[in-house]
Amino acid sequence: MPATRCSARTVSSCGVWWIRRDLRLADNEALRGASQADALLPVYCLDPAAVLHRRTQSSHGGLGIPRLGPWRARLLLQSLASLHTDLARLQGAAGGPQPPPPPPPPPAAAPHAGQGGPTGAGAVPPGGAGEGPQARAQAGSGAAGGGVVAGGVGAGGGGGGGLVFRAGPAHEVLPGLLEGVLGANPQLRHVALHLHAEPLGGAGGAGAEAGAEAHVAGALREWAERHGLSLSVVKHWDRTLYHPDDLPYSLYEGHTAEQPAAASRPDLPDLQDPAWYRHLPPTMTRFRKATQPACPVRPSHPPPLWLPPLPAPFGGTPSEANLAHRTELNGAAAAGGGRTPPSSSPSSAVAAGPHEASDSSHVGRIPCTVRQLYEHVPGAASALERLQELTGRQYGAVVDDHVGAATASPGPHSAFPFAAGEAEALRRLRHYVWGPGGAAGADTGAGAGPGVASSSAGAGTGEAAAGPGSEQEPATPPPLASYTNTRALAVGLDASTKLSPFLALGCITPRTVHREVESARAAAGPGSPLSAECDWLQMHLLIRDYFTLSAIREGAQLFSDGDGGGEAGWSHDLSAFRRWASGRTGLPFVDASLRELGGSGWTSNRGRQNAASMLTKDLRLDWRWGAELFECLLLDGDEAVNAANWRSVAGVGSAQGPDDRRFKTVTQGMEYDPDAVLAATWLPELAALPAHLRHQPWAATEQERGQYALYGMYDSTPYGSRGPAVDGADAAGDSAAGYPPPMVDPATHVGVVKGQQGGGGRQAQGGETGRPKSGAAGGRRRGNRAKAAPQEAAGAAGADSPRSVEA
Ligand SMILES: Cc1cc2nc3c(=O)[nH]c(=O)nc-3n(C[C@H](O)[C@H](O)[C@H](O)COP(=O)(O)OP(=O)(O)OC[C@H]3O[C@@H](n4cnc5c(N)ncnc54)[C@H](O)[C@@H]3O)c2cc1C
């Protein structure tokens, strides 16, 4: 038995990390705060309110579907498993730095083609690193040289580690857990609860978690008083790039500083109206101008190298040696000498059984399937049924799939074919910013960038020397280098960053993304064209901030119906909604996007905008129904960001902009998916058609009608009154005849394809005249957005950025 065990110390303080959407070790204020105590109790509470809606979203009631749909639930479980393994590795690790173990064997196959492949510490082939200290030591092997502690559960540490998973609202779960801790640690004197605040999580907030934070604080206070303990409750905020406390104005209307902040900030640009500085500016452009120059981005913190162990009865007790060692290790990490990325892969963690990775039966069991998760929540099964009914899709395979299975459920067509968790988030970020091989930077320490890895970086992996920037490898431009041109495309793994699911679950912070991008900018040097791409990516982080902050400001009004429904108000025609939700509107770009969403949990920003426009501007259906379906299905579903985006497209509330943000969806498809790849992939009925007909099958010539059996599909029957609805419409199977005619006049969805005006341009019309001259390839192959200076693009009613907030 290691000597450290003999000198076990009593636990007089316990830090509780109430894990919410901050599933990471690095740059995590709540974890840092809770780790100051003798013991650390990381707890994830599966609150039924996070799985099912508590609120009624529209005046006509909600849809009755899960708030946490199967795709995101799966990603959540994987991320929890990954975090569990990382915690088990670090909590109570003892014995000091270990010599780096031999490099792990190269994985049999790169799990994600095009992403640079797994590299270094995080690259644990599915099922490759299983149980046991040796496996875990290997999992940590790529960390900064000399900084990794092989340890964790069963590895001779001063106690076990891992997260405690419990089903139930936190205000019920946490006092119960602490009762057990107190029973096993009679010397306990102080409990410190650290949590990451949710945008809508405060008392009186609008979201389903409204009041949760206040409830928990109240319940713990009552518990602590009863036992004569001292309690501190500390809320942290890492969700946005800019910390709300640093903004040069108040978020809330009605809050008036004595002087407008602008008066004391002559360095701020003159935005004409000083009142903007008192409140969250009413448009994105003004927000950017008022915020960027005035607000620092706070530094992001490296991951800890040591964490206090779980308290008894969940784990062991810390030892004097452990505690002394904490200071040494974390001090080194803070000094940048050993940024150790989390090293687990969710697949390895789950393949071994995430819960079984703990040595204590007291540590709660993370469900291994989405069905197990749903079983904790009464009503979830029927909500899933309802979702299936609305989308016309069965989710059995997804909910029953073991989350650690090597074959990812999202399937071969997923635009988000990534694993979950912090290490994967970092790999994706580095790949996007530095290019193929840049994921090796995931092992080098954030911000270091490839080619400038510290000497300790990649120890044991051999990756650092082969990274980009080295002589062996020709420089391949990173995806970031073409972000401006590709970001708006509807297809393409590297068209956009695909970071939003990681950001939504908190596997990575916007600060970390920002810092990495700044490193790339610095490495590229002054005047490099990459700088504009960096600006444009950071602009989108700003949009996320703006929408999140807007949601906070809206509070209870976030889900008000606004007046966007027009005089008649919003329609609640459920049958029309079903056609939309199941991707059977008859407008291929909208349908393909919606079926992609239903079938994989992802669709592009462009697809989302067009689908939302169709729902609100053509069908005049209640935007909250659309928002509810999106929040359920999206891998990156985020209540605040989602609702704010929907409000923006629907034109409701204070974010209202131009009256009509209606998208011509056929033209949009031609511009952002010229080869109609999305339709070919997700609309089997149209897959056999040539690309130009996949954009608008009704535009077939007489000859094409015969050739592709399109006769009878598009006759003169008024739109919307015929054609297969989702219920029982598939008689014609996956042939073109099985594809429904448009619910609305398709001519109103065709406009000028940008970039084709003038000489080579054409006025794309509905009906017979809408054929591109040279097939779909006649459309632009690249995103339509010109390489505008980000500043201008941000200020314009850009195709990417929410127009209404740019007004
Ligand atoms: C109707 C509708 C609903 C949406 N719902 C969500 C949602 O629930 N969660 C979510 O994260 N995004 C949502 N978005 C915004 C946007 O579609 C996604 O953030 C983006 O497509 C994610 O892809 P990416 O990570 O590759 O983004 P990139 O283009 O690479 O952008 C980088 C990051 O910037 C942020 N970002 C970019 N565009 C937006 C935007 N319009 N609003 C907020 N943040 C943005 C994201 O965090 C993203 O990861 C929605 C958009 C619409 C039109």
The ligand as a Tripos MOL2 file, in Angstrom:
@<TRIPOS>MOLECULE
LIG
   53    58     1     0     0
SMALL
NO_CHARGES

@<TRIPOS>ATOM
      1 C1        -33.3700   28.4540  -36.2770 C.3       1 LIG1
      2 C2        -31.9840   28.3040  -35.7180 C.ar      1 LIG1
      3 C3        -31.7750   27.6080  -34.5490 C.ar      1 LIG1
      4 C4        -30.4870   27.4710  -34.0220 C.ar      1 LIG1
      5 N1        -30.2910   26.7750  -32.8670 N.ar      1 LIG1
      6 C5        -29.0610   26.6970  -32.3210 C.ar      1 LIG1
      7 C6        -28.8480   26.0100  -31.1000 C.ar      1 LIG1
      8 O1        -29.7640   25.4710  -30.4840 O.2       1 LIG1
      9 N2        -27.5640   25.9480  -30.6370 N.ar      1 LIG1
     10 C7        -26.5190   26.5330  -31.2850 C.ar      1 LIG1
     11 O2        -25.3810   26.4460  -30.8180 O.2       1 LIG1
     12 N3        -26.7030   27.2140  -32.4230 N.ar      1 LIG1
     13 C8        -27.9390   27.3100  -32.9630 C.ar      1 LIG1
     14 N4        -28.1070   27.9950  -34.1370 N.ar      1 LIG1
     15 C9        -26.9880   28.7850  -34.6750 C.3       1 LIG1
     16 C10       -26.1020   28.1170  -35.7250 C.3       1 LIG1
     17 O3        -26.8850   27.4690  -36.6860 O.3       1 LIG1
     18 C11       -25.1160   27.1280  -35.1360 C.3       1 LIG1
     19 O4        -24.4660   27.6960  -34.0320 O.3       1 LIG1
     20 C12       -24.0600   26.7560  -36.1650 C.3       1 LIG1
     21 O5        -24.6650   26.2550  -37.3070 O.3       1 LIG1
     22 C13       -23.1350   25.7480  -35.5620 C.3       1 LIG1
     23 O6        -22.2490   25.2610  -36.5280 O.3       1 LIG1
     24 P1        -20.6850   25.4590  -36.3400 P.3       1 LIG1
     25 O7        -20.2950   25.1110  -34.9650 O.co2     1 LIG1
     26 O8        -20.0370   24.7180  -37.4340 O.co2     1 LIG1
     27 O9        -20.6260   27.0080  -36.5030 O.3       1 LIG1
     28 P2        -19.5060   27.9830  -37.1010 P.3       1 LIG1
     29 O10       -20.0430   28.6200  -38.2880 O.co2     1 LIG1
     30 O11       -18.2090   27.3240  -37.2400 O.co2     1 LIG1
     31 O12       -19.4510   29.1110  -35.9910 O.3       1 LIG1
     32 C14       -18.5790   29.0310  -34.8670 C.3       1 LIG1
     33 C15       -19.4010   29.1140  -33.6240 C.3       1 LIG1
     34 O13       -20.0810   30.3580  -33.5890 O.3       1 LIG1
     35 C16       -21.3490   30.1990  -32.9820 C.3       1 LIG1
     36 N5        -22.4040   30.5980  -33.9080 N.ar      1 LIG1
     37 C17       -22.3600   30.6420  -35.2410 C.ar      1 LIG1
     38 N6        -23.5290   31.0850  -35.7370 N.ar      1 LIG1
     39 C18       -24.3250   31.3150  -34.6800 C.ar      1 LIG1
     40 C19       -25.6530   31.7860  -34.5320 C.ar      1 LIG1
     41 N7        -26.4260   32.1210  -35.5630 N.pl3     1 LIG1
     42 N8        -26.1540   31.8840  -33.3020 N.ar      1 LIG1
     43 C20       -25.4180   31.5660  -32.2280 C.ar      1 LIG1
     44 N9        -24.1650   31.1270  -32.3060 N.ar      1 LIG1
     45 C21       -23.6170   31.0040  -33.5110 C.ar      1 LIG1
     46 C22       -21.4910   28.7350  -32.6360 C.3       1 LIG1
     47 O14       -21.1700   28.5500  -31.2930 O.3       1 LIG1
     48 C23       -20.4780   28.0630  -33.5380 C.3       1 LIG1
     49 O15       -19.9990   26.8520  -33.0270 O.3       1 LIG1
     50 C24       -29.4080   28.1000  -34.6880 C.ar      1 LIG1
     51 C25       -29.6260   28.7880  -35.8780 C.ar      1 LIG1
     52 C26       -30.8980   28.8940  -36.3910 C.ar      1 LIG1
     53 C27       -31.1020   29.6450  -37.6570 C.3       1 LIG1
@<TRIPOS>BOND
     1     1     2 1
     2     2     3 ar
     3     2    52 ar
     4     3     4 ar
     5     4     5 ar
     6     4    50 ar
     7     5     6 ar
     8     6     7 ar
     9     6    13 1
    10     7     8 2
    11     7     9 ar
    12     9    10 ar
    13    10    11 2
    14    10    12 ar
    15    12    13 ar
    16    13    14 ar
    17    14    15 1
    18    14    50 ar
    19    15    16 1
    20    16    17 1
    21    16    18 1
    22    18    19 1
    23    18    20 1
    24    20    21 1
    25    20    22 1
    26    22    23 1
    27    23    24 1
    28    24    25 2
    29    24    26 1
    30    24    27 1
    31    27    28 1
    32    28    29 2
    33    28    30 1
    34    28    31 1
    35    31    32 1
    36    32    33 1
    37    33    34 1
    38    33    48 1
    39    34    35 1
    40    35    36 1
    41    35    46 1
    42    36    37 ar
    43    36    45 ar
    44    37    38 ar
    45    38    39 ar
    46    39    40 ar
    47    39    45 ar
    48    40    41 1
    49    40    42 ar
    50    42    43 ar
    51    43    44 ar
    52    44    45 ar
    53    46    47 1
    54    46    48 1
    55    48    49 1
    56    50    51 ar
    57    51    52 ar
    58    52    53 1
@<TRIPOS>SUBSTRUCTURE
     1 LIG1         1 GROUP 0 **** ****
